[in-house]
Amino acid sequence: MRVYTYSEARREFADLLSRAWREGEVQVRRRDGRVFVVRPSNPSGSPLDVPGVDAGLSRQEVVNLVRESRRSTGRFLNQTAPPGKRPPGGRKRNSTRTPKS
């Protein structure tokens, strides 16, 4: 295993990383004697690859929960804004419409 001094590690950082990849790890030694190990990380895959959770719910129960959450969100978005403030979503709502001729 290659041991770099701190100054060498700074100067030859790309080489240090390449060697760590090839050999598995390298060490960096500071002047005060502390030693650090640099080793490549294992690829972890997609951050969206998460294990499933068994909540003990049926498919229909999950669908009902999603629908209920959408209804409650819809109620929140349809609330009238106080005077001078825009409703959630930032769009100004027209309270009176004039028909097109």
MIVEXLO-906001 format. One record per residue (C-alpha): residue number from 0; residue in one letter; x negated, y negated, z. Coordinates in Angstrom, 2 decimals. Each point is the difference from the previous one (the first is absolute). Example, Ala and Ser with C-alpha at 12.3 -4.5 7.8 and 13.67 -1.06 7.14 Angstrom:
! MIVEXLO-906001
<rec num="0" residuo="A" x="-12.30" y="4.50" z="7.80"/>
<rec num="1" residuo="S" x="-1.37" y="-3.44" z="-0.66"/>
***
This chain:
! MIVEXLO-906001
<rec num="0" residuo="M" x="0.00" y="0.00" z="0.00"/>
<rec num="1" residuo="R" x="-1.33" y="-3.41" z="-1.02"/>
<rec num="2" residuo="V" x="-0.44" y="-2.63" z="2.71"/>
<rec num="3" residuo="Y" x="0.17" y="-3.66" z="-1.09"/>
<rec num="4" residuo="T" x="-1.09" y="-2.96" z="2.04"/>
<rec num="5" residuo="Y" x="2.58" y="-2.75" z="0.29"/>
<rec num="6" residuo="S" x="-1.94" y="-2.17" z="-2.48"/>
<rec num="7" residuo="E" x="-0.31" y="2.87" z="-2.50"/>
<rec num="8" residuo="A" x="3.71" y="0.75" z="0.32"/>
<rec num="9" residuo="R" x="0.85" y="-3.62" z="-0.83"/>
<rec num="10" residuo="R" x="-2.39" y="-0.09" z="-2.98"/>
<rec num="11" residuo="E" x="0.90" y="3.44" z="-1.36"/>
<rec num="12" residuo="F" x="3.65" y="0.27" z="0.96"/>
<rec num="13" residuo="A" x="1.12" y="1.53" z="-3.34"/>
<rec num="14" residuo="D" x="-2.74" y="2.63" z="0.29"/>
<rec num="15" residuo="L" x="0.99" y="0.67" z="3.62"/>
<rec num="16" residuo="L" x="3.61" y="0.65" z="-1.03"/>
<rec num="17" residuo="S" x="-1.03" y="2.22" z="-2.93"/>
<rec num="18" residuo="R" x="-2.30" y="2.05" z="2.23"/>
<rec num="19" residuo="A" x="2.69" y="0.33" z="2.67"/>
<rec num="20" residuo="W" x="2.38" y="1.29" z="-2.67"/>
<rec num="21" residuo="R" x="-2.54" y="2.52" z="-1.32"/>
<rec num="22" residuo="E" x="-1.46" y="1.18" z="3.32"/>
<rec num="23" residuo="G" x="2.99" y="-0.38" z="2.29"/>
<rec num="24" residuo="E" x="-1.39" y="-2.69" z="2.30"/>
<rec num="25" residuo="V" x="-2.88" y="-2.41" z="0.60"/>
<rec num="26" residuo="Q" x="-1.15" y="-1.85" z="3.09"/>
<rec num="27" residuo="V" x="-0.66" y="-3.68" z="0.51"/>
<rec num="28" residuo="R" x="-2.35" y="-0.84" z="2.87"/>
<rec num="29" residuo="R" x="-0.06" y="-3.48" z="1.53"/>
<rec num="30" residuo="R" x="-3.06" y="-1.61" z="1.52"/>
<rec num="31" residuo="D" x="1.42" y="0.46" z="3.51"/>
<rec num="32" residuo="G" x="0.18" y="3.78" z="-0.57"/>
<rec num="33" residuo="R" x="3.74" y="0.40" z="-0.57"/>
<rec num="34" residuo="V" x="0.79" y="2.46" z="-2.77"/>
<rec num="35" residuo="F" x="3.10" y="-0.02" z="-2.20"/>
<rec num="36" residuo="V" x="1.15" y="2.73" z="-2.36"/>
<rec num="37" residuo="V" x="1.52" y="-0.79" z="-3.39"/>
<rec num="38" residuo="R" x="1.97" y="2.85" z="-1.54"/>
<rec num="39" residuo="P" x="2.53" y="0.13" z="-2.83"/>
<rec num="40" residuo="S" x="3.66" y="0.13" z="0.89"/>
<rec num="41" residuo="N" x="2.16" y="2.88" z="-1.14"/>
<rec num="42" residuo="P" x="2.56" y="-1.09" z="-2.58"/>
<rec num="43" residuo="S" x="3.32" y="-0.08" z="1.79"/>
<rec num="44" residuo="G" x="2.37" y="-0.07" z="-2.97"/>
<rec num="45" residuo="S" x="2.96" y="-2.28" z="-0.34"/>
<rec num="46" residuo="P" x="1.07" y="-2.06" z="3.02"/>
<rec num="47" residuo="L" x="3.53" y="1.08" z="-0.91"/>
<rec num="48" residuo="D" x="-0.83" y="3.67" z="0.59"/>
<rec num="49" residuo="V" x="1.48" y="0.35" z="3.44"/>
<rec num="50" residuo="P" x="1.39" y="3.11" z="1.59"/>
<rec num="51" residuo="G" x="3.76" y="0.30" z="0.15"/>
<rec num="52" residuo="V" x="1.89" y="-0.39" z="3.25"/>
<rec num="53" residuo="D" x="2.74" y="2.41" z="0.92"/>
<rec num="54" residuo="A" x="2.57" y="-2.26" z="1.66"/>
<rec num="55" residuo="G" x="2.60" y="2.74" z="0.07"/>
<rec num="56" residuo="L" x="2.36" y="-1.99" z="-2.26"/>
<rec num="57" residuo="S" x="1.95" y="1.36" z="-2.93"/>
<rec num="58" residuo="R" x="-0.22" y="-1.62" z="-3.41"/>
<rec num="59" residuo="Q" x="3.47" y="-1.48" z="0.44"/>
<rec num="60" residuo="E" x="-0.94" y="-1.53" z="3.36"/>
<rec num="61" residuo="V" x="-3.04" y="-1.68" z="-1.57"/>
<rec num="62" residuo="V" x="2.14" y="-1.33" z="-2.87"/>
<rec num="63" residuo="N" x="2.54" y="-1.37" z="2.51"/>
<rec num="64" residuo="L" x="-2.75" y="-1.72" z="2.00"/>
<rec num="65" residuo="V" x="-1.42" y="-1.63" z="-3.13"/>
<rec num="66" residuo="R" x="3.43" y="-1.19" z="-1.10"/>
<rec num="67" residuo="E" x="0.73" y="-1.45" z="3.45"/>
<rec num="68" residuo="S" x="-3.32" y="-1.86" z="0.03"/>
<rec num="69" residuo="R" x="0.81" y="-1.47" z="-3.41"/>
<rec num="70" residuo="R" x="3.43" y="-1.13" z="1.22"/>
<rec num="71" residuo="S" x="-1.47" y="-1.70" z="3.06"/>
<rec num="72" residuo="T" x="-2.64" y="-1.70" z="-2.15"/>
<rec num="73" residuo="G" x="2.73" y="-1.15" z="-2.38"/>
<rec num="74" residuo="R" x="1.90" y="-1.56" z="2.89"/>
<rec num="75" residuo="F" x="-3.13" y="-1.86" z="1.02"/>
<rec num="76" residuo="L" x="-0.63" y="-1.32" z="-3.50"/>
<rec num="77" residuo="N" x="3.62" y="-1.12" z="-0.48"/>
<rec num="78" residuo="Q" x="0.04" y="-2.21" z="3.12"/>
<rec num="79" residuo="T" x="0.56" y="-3.67" z="-0.71"/>
<rec num="80" residuo="A" x="-2.98" y="-2.23" z="0.62"/>
<rec num="81" residuo="P" x="0.18" y="-3.01" z="2.31"/>
<rec num="82" residuo="P" x="0.46" y="-3.37" z="-1.76"/>
<rec num="83" residuo="G" x="-3.18" y="-1.12" z="-1.70"/>
<rec num="84" residuo="K" x="-1.59" y="3.46" z="0.03"/>
<rec num="85" residuo="R" x="-0.11" y="2.51" z="-2.79"/>
<rec num="86" residuo="P" x="1.39" y="3.49" z="0.52"/>
<rec num="87" residuo="P" x="-2.39" y="2.97" z="0.19"/>
<rec num="88" residuo="G" x="-1.53" y="0.62" z="-3.40"/>
<rec num="89" residuo="G" x="-0.62" y="-3.71" z="-0.57"/>
<rec num="90" residuo="R" x="2.72" y="-0.55" z="-2.61"/>
<rec num="91" residuo="K" x="2.45" y="-2.81" z="0.35"/>
<rec num="92" residuo="R" x="3.58" y="1.23" z="-0.15"/>
<rec num="93" residuo="N" x="2.66" y="-1.94" z="-1.82"/>
<rec num="94" residuo="S" x="3.08" y="-0.27" z="2.15"/>
<rec num="95" residuo="T" x="2.15" y="-1.48" z="-2.77"/>
<rec num="96" residuo="R" x="-0.16" y="0.97" z="-3.59"/>
<rec num="97" residuo="T" x="1.46" y="-1.93" z="-2.84"/>
<rec num="98" residuo="P" x="1.36" y="2.09" z="-2.83"/>
<rec num="99" residuo="K" x="-1.64" y="-0.44" z="-3.37"/>
<rec num="100" residuo="S" x="2.22" y="-1.61" z="-2.61"/>
***
